[in-house]
Amino acid sequence: MSESTSTVSMASTAPKKGGGRRKLSLPVVLLIVAGGLLLFSLVRVISGANDLTSTGQVSGALQLAVPIGLAGLGGLWAERAGVVNIGLEGMMILGTWFGAWAGYQAGPWTGVLVGILGGALGGLLHAVMTVTFNVNHIVSGVAITILATGFTRYLSNFTFAEAEGGSSKQSPRIEQITDITIPGLSDWLSDLQAKHWFFVSDIAGVLGGLVTNLSLLTVVALLLVPGTWWVLWRTAFGLRLRSCGENPVAAESLGVNVYKYKYIAVIVSGGLAGLGGAFLAIVSTGIYQEGQTGGRGYIGLAAMIFGNWMPGGLALGAGLFGFTDSLKLRGGAENVHAMLLLLAILLVLAFAWQLYKKKHWQGAICLAVAAGLYAWYALTDTLPSQFVDAAPYVTTLLVLALSAQRLRMPKADGLPYRRGQGK
């Protein structure tokens, strides 16, 4: 059977995007975003936490969201081909180390490329174990993370420890990648945001964060989201790759080399995670530090699941986690304290929705929790520092718990496959 014929056949039998759910149009998505921003504006005005939607807050959230989003994109590539990549954390660790090692010697862009290669090597190892030898995907991923942690620690002892300005736990300082700021527009938006007008200043703060001190690597990372969507959902290559994650036996019967596509997907997955690690070392901190990934590979996996294995939803999830993480850096307890009010409002809206759907018990639970959160907000001025530090991880658990019922993973994700098993 010819390549074009097999592609057409798969297109006719490929599952509908989103598991048959009705897709959201762009105007609806923009309306949802505007509604969310309106809620944030209301919370900001009531609580007085004016830094909640400031230019600095949005810029910091974007910088924190990029590594999570890149790890999530890596997970998306692998799982769309049917391979669970729990080793994203380990591949990010490889990206941070190799990116920093090459970056301080040969420049930041060389560091970025070598960081991608470091992550891709981790992806290749994962592909060999899971695709060729059918090792359990979870076991392989955990093993890669443990191996990457020990391997980079060992390498640091005779590389960074011998370099000027380095030690066994950190690299010398890395030259920064150029930042972009649109002078006139950035200053105008900053002045508008500083007026603290309802909604208008919040829009200015969000837009200002996108045009102020924006690293070129951040721009590249943002372009990878629509790029991934186009490759996986608008090309014959992407259709074949996704068919390997849905029904590899049927894909093989139509002439698709399932092993090849799985290998490509997992190596690309590792490369994207490595890019996220290089971003952490080169852009976020300008230095490699032992343990600096801080579980972002796992949070990226959570963002991918929250996004229902779709690039757009993944980007929203990464943005949510990045924003939550940035709250403790700017304004700290005050900003997180204001989020209690936001959660209370959201639960009141959920209560109204549950009543509309005639789910009275669920609605009563939402209302009770909303009342508790509002009481917590009204009776306190700050939150314990431990709660502030745990906010990103609590958000991860809550989002996964609340979105579990609407998820649809690729049908063959994580399942063993052998060439010719359908004969």
PLY file of the C-alpha trace (Angstrom):
ply
format ascii 1.0
element vertex 423
property float x
property float y
property float z
element edge 422
property int vertex1
property int vertex2
end_header
0.00 0.00 0.00
1.39 3.40 -0.96
2.32 6.08 1.59
-0.38 8.50 0.38
-3.07 5.81 0.38
-2.24 4.78 3.94
-2.37 8.41 5.06
-5.82 8.89 3.52
-7.05 5.64 5.11
-5.81 6.70 8.53
-7.39 10.12 8.10
-10.77 8.49 7.55
-10.44 6.35 10.67
-8.50 8.74 12.94
-10.24 9.70 16.16
-11.77 13.13 16.37
-9.80 15.72 18.25
-10.69 16.08 21.86
-12.37 12.69 21.94
-15.42 13.89 20.00
-16.06 16.89 22.22
-17.22 20.13 20.72
-14.20 22.31 19.96
-13.94 25.82 21.32
-13.72 28.50 18.64
-11.20 31.32 18.90
-13.81 33.95 19.88
-15.04 31.69 22.70
-11.48 31.13 23.95
-10.82 34.89 23.89
-14.06 35.43 25.80
-12.99 32.92 28.45
-9.60 34.63 28.78
-11.28 38.03 29.10
-13.63 36.64 31.74
-10.69 35.25 33.71
-8.88 38.57 33.52
-12.05 40.31 34.68
-12.14 38.06 37.76
-8.50 38.80 38.52
-9.21 42.51 38.19
-12.13 42.25 40.61
-9.99 40.35 43.14
-7.17 42.89 42.76
-9.48 45.83 43.46
-11.13 44.16 46.48
-7.95 42.78 48.04
-5.64 45.68 47.22
-3.00 43.26 45.86
-2.08 45.58 42.99
0.90 43.48 41.95
-1.38 40.56 41.04
-1.54 41.49 37.34
1.44 43.85 37.10
3.94 43.81 34.23
6.59 42.32 36.50
4.21 39.62 37.71
3.22 38.59 34.20
6.83 38.70 32.96
7.95 36.53 35.89
5.07 34.12 35.38
5.98 33.74 31.69
9.61 33.01 32.54
8.55 30.37 35.06
5.95 28.89 32.70
8.31 28.35 29.74
10.34 25.43 31.21
7.13 23.78 32.40
5.53 24.26 29.00
8.57 22.86 27.15
8.58 19.78 29.39
4.84 19.40 28.77
5.36 19.69 25.00
7.96 16.95 25.29
5.47 14.75 27.10
2.86 15.53 24.42
5.10 14.33 21.59
5.94 11.08 23.35
2.45 10.24 24.55
0.80 11.06 21.23
3.01 8.27 19.85
2.00 5.94 22.69
5.04 6.25 24.99
4.59 7.53 28.54
7.55 9.77 29.37
7.77 10.04 33.13
11.50 10.67 32.63
10.97 14.30 31.57
12.49 15.46 34.86
15.68 13.52 34.17
15.89 14.85 30.62
15.48 18.40 31.94
18.33 17.75 34.38
20.52 16.65 31.47
19.49 19.80 29.60
20.45 22.08 32.50
23.87 20.47 32.94
24.88 20.17 29.28
23.42 23.58 28.47
25.42 25.23 31.25
28.59 23.26 30.46
28.60 24.39 26.82
27.09 27.80 27.57
29.83 29.19 29.81
32.55 28.00 27.40
31.10 28.72 23.96
28.19 31.13 24.47
24.51 30.83 25.38
23.17 29.70 22.00
25.71 26.89 21.84
24.56 25.99 25.35
20.96 25.86 24.14
21.84 23.48 21.29
23.95 21.22 23.52
21.20 21.26 26.17
18.74 20.03 23.56
21.18 17.27 22.57
21.61 16.28 26.23
17.85 15.91 26.67
17.57 14.09 23.33
20.14 11.53 24.52
17.92 10.86 27.52
14.98 10.49 25.14
16.94 8.07 22.96
17.74 5.92 26.00
14.06 5.94 26.98
13.08 4.93 23.42
15.56 2.05 23.37
14.25 0.68 26.67
10.52 1.15 26.02
10.17 0.70 22.25
12.89 -1.86 21.47
13.02 -3.83 24.74
9.45 -3.18 25.95
10.55 -2.13 29.43
7.69 -0.70 31.51
7.46 3.01 30.63
7.18 4.19 34.23
10.14 2.10 35.37
12.25 3.36 32.47
11.34 7.00 33.13
12.11 6.80 36.84
15.42 5.04 36.09
16.42 7.80 33.64
15.68 10.49 36.23
17.76 8.71 38.87
20.56 8.10 36.35
20.54 11.74 35.18
20.73 13.02 38.76
23.72 10.85 39.61
25.43 11.32 36.23
25.34 15.14 36.31
26.49 15.17 39.94
29.45 13.01 38.97
30.33 15.17 35.94
30.19 18.36 38.01
32.95 17.08 40.30
35.63 17.28 37.60
34.21 19.98 35.29
32.53 22.81 37.19
34.57 22.18 40.35
37.77 22.86 38.39
36.44 25.94 36.57
36.90 29.50 37.81
33.73 30.68 39.53
32.27 27.18 39.71
31.97 24.42 42.26
30.86 20.82 42.46
27.24 22.01 42.75
27.12 24.94 40.33
28.62 26.20 37.09
30.39 29.48 36.34
28.20 32.38 35.22
26.74 32.03 31.71
26.40 34.95 29.30
22.78 36.04 28.93
20.68 35.77 25.77
19.47 39.10 24.38
16.23 40.46 25.86
13.63 42.29 23.78
11.76 45.38 24.98
9.58 47.60 22.79
10.53 50.97 24.35
7.57 53.24 23.63
4.88 50.59 23.97
6.45 49.06 27.09
6.68 52.41 28.90
3.12 53.39 27.96
1.68 50.08 29.15
3.70 50.31 32.37
2.31 53.80 33.09
-1.22 52.60 32.34
-0.85 49.61 34.61
0.46 51.81 37.44
-2.84 53.75 37.50
-4.59 50.63 38.87
-7.77 51.20 36.85
-10.29 48.39 36.90
-9.71 45.90 34.06
-7.89 48.44 31.82
-4.75 48.40 33.97
-4.90 44.60 34.15
-4.94 44.31 30.37
-2.01 46.75 30.25
-0.12 44.66 32.80
-0.60 41.44 30.82
0.39 43.02 27.51
3.30 44.81 29.16
4.65 41.52 30.45
4.73 40.24 26.85
6.76 43.18 25.47
9.16 43.90 28.35
12.48 42.09 28.91
11.40 39.16 26.74
14.24 36.74 26.02
14.69 35.61 22.42
14.62 32.03 23.68
11.21 32.74 25.24
9.95 33.80 21.80
11.29 30.55 20.32
9.60 28.53 23.08
6.26 30.28 22.53
6.42 29.58 18.78
6.96 25.89 19.49
3.37 25.59 20.80
1.61 26.46 17.48
4.48 24.73 15.66
3.77 21.47 17.49
0.04 21.79 16.78
0.71 22.34 13.07
3.13 19.41 12.76
1.00 16.91 14.69
-2.45 17.93 13.44
-1.89 19.41 10.00
0.72 17.17 8.37
0.79 13.56 7.15
3.79 12.97 9.42
1.80 14.06 12.45
-1.16 11.90 11.49
1.04 8.81 11.25
2.71 9.63 14.57
-0.63 10.06 16.36
-1.92 6.84 14.82
0.91 5.02 16.63
-0.50 6.26 19.92
-4.09 5.38 19.07
-3.83 2.01 17.34
-0.30 0.91 16.37
-1.50 -2.43 14.97
-3.85 -0.68 12.54
-1.13 1.85 11.69
1.30 -0.96 10.90
-1.26 -2.64 8.67
-1.44 0.59 6.68
2.30 0.66 6.10
3.45 2.90 8.95
6.81 2.07 10.51
5.59 2.29 14.11
9.04 1.83 15.68
10.47 4.70 13.63
7.72 7.14 14.61
7.91 6.17 18.28
11.67 6.70 18.26
11.31 10.11 16.58
8.61 11.19 19.03
10.52 10.17 22.16
13.80 11.73 20.97
11.99 14.98 20.15
10.33 14.71 23.56
13.73 14.50 25.25
15.05 17.39 23.16
12.17 19.65 24.21
12.66 18.72 27.87
16.38 19.41 27.43
15.52 22.81 25.96
13.42 23.50 29.05
16.39 22.60 31.22
18.74 24.80 29.19
16.23 27.66 29.56
16.38 27.26 33.34
20.17 27.38 33.41
20.80 30.05 30.77
17.78 32.39 30.86
16.10 31.97 34.25
19.20 31.94 36.46
22.28 32.33 34.25
23.94 29.50 36.12
23.63 25.74 36.63
22.78 24.66 40.16
22.30 21.13 41.40
18.59 20.35 41.79
17.42 23.51 40.02
14.71 21.72 37.98
12.74 21.35 41.23
10.21 18.86 39.86
9.28 21.01 36.84
9.40 17.95 34.59
6.63 16.36 36.62
4.65 19.62 36.70
5.04 19.80 32.91
3.54 16.31 32.70
0.65 17.54 34.86
0.19 20.55 32.55
0.01 18.20 29.56
-2.66 16.08 31.26
-4.58 19.21 32.28
-4.46 20.31 28.63
-6.00 16.97 27.56
-2.95 16.08 25.43
-3.44 19.20 23.27
-0.87 22.02 22.78
-3.29 24.88 23.53
-4.58 23.39 26.76
-1.02 22.51 27.74
0.03 26.15 27.28
-2.84 27.30 29.51
-1.86 24.75 32.16
1.79 25.80 32.07
0.72 29.44 32.34
-1.42 28.62 35.38
1.41 26.79 37.14
3.93 29.48 36.21
1.66 32.23 37.51
1.07 30.38 40.79
4.81 29.86 41.19
5.51 33.54 40.52
3.06 34.68 43.23
5.51 33.79 45.98
8.32 35.73 44.27
6.47 39.04 43.90
4.24 40.06 46.78
4.57 36.62 48.35
1.96 35.99 51.03
-0.16 39.00 50.02
-0.71 37.73 46.50
-1.38 34.15 47.59
-3.76 35.49 50.24
-5.70 37.30 47.50
-5.99 34.00 45.63
-8.19 32.68 48.45
-10.78 35.27 47.43
-10.43 34.27 43.77
-10.98 30.61 44.62
-14.04 31.50 46.70
-15.56 33.42 43.76
-14.80 30.58 41.34
-16.49 28.08 43.67
-19.58 30.30 43.90
-19.72 30.25 40.08
-19.28 26.46 40.21
-22.15 26.31 42.71
-24.41 28.19 40.26
-23.35 25.86 37.44
-24.07 22.74 39.50
-27.52 24.07 40.37
-28.17 24.74 36.69
-27.28 21.10 35.98
-29.48 20.03 38.94
-26.55 18.52 40.85
-27.56 19.78 44.27
-25.11 17.81 46.41
-22.13 18.89 44.34
-23.39 22.47 44.43
-23.75 22.38 48.20
-20.16 21.16 48.56
-18.89 23.96 46.30
-20.80 26.56 48.32
-19.54 25.18 51.66
-15.91 25.22 50.52
-16.38 28.73 49.08
-17.71 29.93 52.43
-14.73 28.39 54.22
-12.22 30.02 51.88
-13.89 33.40 52.17
-13.88 33.13 55.97
-10.18 32.27 55.83
-9.56 35.30 53.60
-11.66 37.69 55.72
-10.26 36.64 59.11
-6.56 36.67 58.17
-4.15 39.16 56.64
-1.36 36.81 55.55
-0.73 33.12 55.02
1.96 30.88 56.56
5.15 30.87 54.50
4.91 27.08 54.15
1.56 27.44 52.37
3.01 30.08 50.03
5.90 27.79 49.09
3.53 24.86 48.52
1.06 26.87 46.38
2.36 25.64 42.95
2.19 21.99 44.02
-1.23 22.38 45.65
-2.43 23.97 42.40
-1.09 20.97 40.46
-3.05 18.52 42.62
-6.27 20.58 42.51
-6.16 21.07 38.74
-5.58 17.37 38.07
-8.34 16.37 40.49
-10.88 18.78 38.97
-10.04 18.02 35.33
-9.85 14.22 35.62
-13.37 13.55 34.32
-12.92 15.33 30.98
-9.61 13.77 29.99
-9.02 11.47 27.04
-5.54 10.05 26.65
-4.35 8.32 23.45
-5.82 4.82 23.48
-2.51 2.95 23.18
-0.57 5.26 25.50
1.80 3.19 27.62
0.77 -0.14 26.12
3.50 -2.57 24.93
3.83 -3.06 21.19
5.71 -5.58 19.10
6.13 -5.40 15.33
3.77 -7.82 13.62
1.66 -8.50 16.71
-1.56 -7.98 14.78
-0.88 -10.84 12.36
0 1
1 2
2 3
3 4
4 5
5 6
6 7
7 8
8 9
9 10
10 11
11 12
12 13
13 14
14 15
15 16
16 17
17 18
18 19
19 20
20 21
21 22
22 23
23 24
24 25
25 26
26 27
27 28
28 29
29 30
30 31
31 32
32 33
33 34
34 35
35 36
36 37
37 38
38 39
39 40
40 41
41 42
42 43
43 44
44 45
45 46
46 47
47 48
48 49
49 50
50 51
51 52
52 53
53 54
54 55
55 56
56 57
57 58
58 59
59 60
60 61
61 62
62 63
63 64
64 65
65 66
66 67
67 68
68 69
69 70
70 71
71 72
72 73
73 74
74 75
75 76
76 77
77 78
78 79
79 80
80 81
81 82
82 83
83 84
84 85
85 86
86 87
87 88
88 89
89 90
90 91
91 92
92 93
93 94
94 95
95 96
96 97
97 98
98 99
99 100
100 101
101 102
102 103
103 104
104 105
105 106
106 107
107 108
108 109
109 110
110 111
111 112
112 113
113 114
114 115
115 116
116 117
117 118
118 119
119 120
120 121
121 122
122 123
123 124
124 125
125 126
126 127
127 128
128 129
129 130
130 131
131 132
132 133
133 134
134 135
135 136
136 137
137 138
138 139
139 140
140 141
141 142
142 143
143 144
144 145
145 146
146 147
147 148
148 149
149 150
150 151
151 152
152 153
153 154
154 155
155 156
156 157
157 158
158 159
159 160
160 161
161 162
162 163
163 164
164 165
165 166
166 167
167 168
168 169
169 170
170 171
171 172
172 173
173 174
174 175
175 176
176 177
177 178
178 179
179 180
180 181
181 182
182 183
183 184
184 185
185 186
186 187
187 188
188 189
189 190
190 191
191 192
192 193
193 194
194 195
195 196
196 197
197 198
198 199
199 200
200 201
201 202
202 203
203 204
204 205
205 206
206 207
207 208
208 209
209 210
210 211
211 212
212 213
213 214
214 215
215 216
216 217
217 218
218 219
219 220
220 221
221 222
222 223
223 224
224 225
225 226
226 227
227 228
228 229
229 230
230 231
231 232
232 233
233 234
234 235
235 236
236 237
237 238
238 239
239 240
240 241
241 242
242 243
243 244
244 245
245 246
246 247
247 248
248 249
249 250
250 251
251 252
252 253
253 254
254 255
255 256
256 257
257 258
258 259
259 260
260 261
261 262
262 263
263 264
264 265
265 266
266 267
267 268
268 269
269 270
270 271
271 272
272 273
273 274
274 275
275 276
276 277
277 278
278 279
279 280
280 281
281 282
282 283
283 284
284 285
285 286
286 287
287 288
288 289
289 290
290 291
291 292
292 293
293 294
294 295
295 296
296 297
297 298
298 299
299 300
300 301
301 302
302 303
303 304
304 305
305 306
306 307
307 308
308 309
309 310
310 311
311 312
312 313
313 314
314 315
315 316
316 317
317 318
318 319
319 320
320 321
321 322
322 323
323 324
324 325
325 326
326 327
327 328
328 329
329 330
330 331
331 332
332 333
333 334
334 335
335 336
336 337
337 338
338 339
339 340
340 341
341 342
342 343
343 344
344 345
345 346
346 347
347 348
348 349
349 350
350 351
351 352
352 353
353 354
354 355
355 356
356 357
357 358
358 359
359 360
360 361
361 362
362 363
363 364
364 365
365 366
366 367
367 368
368 369
369 370
370 371
371 372
372 373
373 374
374 375
375 376
376 377
377 378
378 379
379 380
380 381
381 382
382 383
383 384
384 385
385 386
386 387
387 388
388 389
389 390
390 391
391 392
392 393
393 394
394 395
395 396
396 397
397 398
398 399
399 400
400 401
401 402
402 403
403 404
404 405
405 406
406 407
407 408
408 409
409 410
410 411
411 412
412 413
413 414
414 415
415 416
416 417
417 418
418 419
419 420
420 421
421 422
